[in-house]
Amino acid sequence: MAEDADTGADGTAAEVAESGVEASEITPPESQNSWQFGSKEQAEEWVNNLVVARDGRVAQFAPGLGEGQYRRQAQQGRLSRVDRQPPPVSYSQRYLIFAAAILVTGVVAGVAGASTTLLLRAIEHLTYGYTQGPMLIGVKLAPTMRRLIGPALGCALAGLGWWLLRRNTAVPRLNDSIRHDRPFAQVPMTLDALLQVLAVGAGASLGREQAPRLFAATGSEMLIRLGSIPLPHRRILLASAAGAGLAAVYNVPAAGALFAVGIILRTWRPVAVLVAVATSCIATVTAWPVSHGAATFLWPQTLFTRASFMFAIVAMPFAALTGTGFNALVRRAGKKAPPPSWLLIPAIGLAGLLTGTSSIWLPQMPGNGKDIILESLAGDGTLAGAALALALKPALTALFIRAGAVGGMLTPALATGVAMGSVFALTINHLGGHASVPTLALIGGAAVLGITQRAPVFATVFTAELTHPPPQVWVMLLVAALGAQGVRVMAIRRQAARELRSVQMRTVSRNPSCRRLIGGRSRAECTVAPRRSRARSV
């Protein structure tokens, strides 16, 4: 059987008249809206007639109606493929399939996260010529020429790959594809993720977390496509796969679940929460052979006092300002990104060269920002170095986005906030006081990340899971992140009220009737602009 879900009888008549196809061949009689086909060839002939009459339309055959039922999809006036419809399943079978899909999604995300980590390490070792330890050690031990040539060459190769990829196809955004149930382009999205790993491993100031999310979501989509999974559950599984990829690469299961539910799906339905938590936990355990189940950063033995809690309050407006500036800089750079042309090669290569140049004096600058966090937690940084990192990290991130590169924003924003907190702590110590640099740095990182992601709870959990600090620090992180978000919301409301008053005053100055009402009882009539065109221009 087949159902035509795209047009009604009125649109059919005109289209049939233009195509020359008999109306009885593509339009069902009033007594029925479907046909029975005995073979695949008969179904193909019917759909071919439908496509001739209606260019680019889709005819979907009802699922579960027998062995001879097929679905054909029209693409650019031709039929692309034939997909067999899944047989009907019972409720118990549906639940078992959904549970199996959750398990498979978690395992695929864990493998994606572990593979991303191993590939990234290999590229870092090749770029800077070291064998063990974090990138910070490799950059410090690398000669000056290698610090310059390594990032420039690696980023230029990534630019070459992006040029070849984008000149042939468009790479859809992962979050939009999941939210709007758009089809996945597995090959372009996978290649884009590989190029992101290459750029970050070579020293690009971008986050690595977007690549495992792409790997996990595309791999899971290929597997769950085979099952009879309803569309809402498919959306939940794909969002959970993306969050589980983040959880696996950083060993942050709770943050991965919050990312899937709060940032991608933007829903707190119980089924979505349960699936996100299950997939993130499975993915994290799957990646343990690579991550060893340890925190990404080791929390040092440090003393924190009431001054640290006071800083969580003082840092709120500064974090709101820093996070808003970071987002504005990156957003403006993204609007000016070049089109897919050969200019991507020298542009991204030049950004890598500038990053390598900065690493001569600041070896913590290359990469996603992990080295800035390592240095701040160890307390080895200087006030000048922290201040330069606070200024250069968002600038280099925006430079790569402006050049046409693609990557994550979580760790660059976190590193920027950590540098801000380090500046405060080192300034206090320089003036004769005593402040815990790791504690203040982590507070600043959580607050700034909460602003950039507009998710203070996620920022708190993500930052805490990266370092596993004491419970008192968890409270400080949450207070700082929520407070900074509150400051941001209050600033937005004040700006909106100021703009509204400005519009009202302009309306009053241009409308004589409003000027007469100023001293009266009501001023409501003065808030309406006298002319619609003037209101739009304001």
Order of alpha helices (4+ residues) and beta strands (2+ residues): alpha-alpha-alpha-beta-beta-beta-alpha-alpha-alpha-alpha-alpha-alpha-alpha-alpha-alpha-alpha-alpha-alpha-alpha-alpha-alpha-alpha-alpha-alpha-alpha-alpha
